[in-house]
Amino acid sequence: MQYLDARLAGQRVKFPLPLRRFRKLNIVWENSTLHFDDKVWPSKNKKAKTPSDIEIMVKPSALVILQPGR
């Protein structure tokens, strides 16, 4: 929150988390709720009972984040 507050105030501060570049990311989901496109997963009536592997793949140039100039 301090980082976001500082950025909103126009300050240039170092992002507090390390940068990780990847094309493929594998994570283990252990039954907590996730959000995809503002939707809760899994839905309340489909709760998983065991840990699951989640694979996220980013195709080249599929994700571009633009920051407005100052």
N, C-alpha and C positions, 0 to 999 in steps of 0.2 A: 504494500500500500504506500509506503514511503517513496518508492521508486515512481509509482504512478502519480502521486501528489506532486513530486518534483518535476516530472515531465509536463504535467498540466500547468505548472507555474512557469514553464519555459526554461527550466534548468537542464543543462546537459549533465546527466549522471550515468555512471556505469551500470549496466543491467546486472542485477544481483545474482543471476544464475548463469552457469557456464553454457556456452553455445555448443550445440551438438548438431552436426550436419549428418544427414542420413538419407538413403534411398529406401531402405527397408528397416523397419523397427519391429522387434518382437517383444511383447510384454506379457506378463502373466497377470490375469485379472482374477482376483480372489473374492468374488461375490459382492463387491461394493457397487453402488450405482454409478453409471457413467452417463454423460450427456453427449449426444451426437445431433448436431443441427437443432439444438434447443429441445430435443426429445430425450426423455429418460430411457435408458436401456439397462437391463431388460425391463420390460413393463412390469407393473406390480403383480399381474397374474401369471408371469412367466419367470419367476425368480430361479436362477441357477443354484444348484446345490453343491457343485464341485468347481474348483478353480479351472479356468479356461485360458488358452493361449490366444492372444490377439496379434495379428500381423497387420502392420500399416505400411503400405508401399506408396512412394511418391514418384511419379513419372517425371522425367526431365521437363522443366518449364511448366509443370502442371500447377504449381503454386507460386504465385508472385505476390509479394507484399510491397505496396508502394507507400512511401512516406512523403507527405507534402513538404515542399521546400520552405525554408524560413525566410 
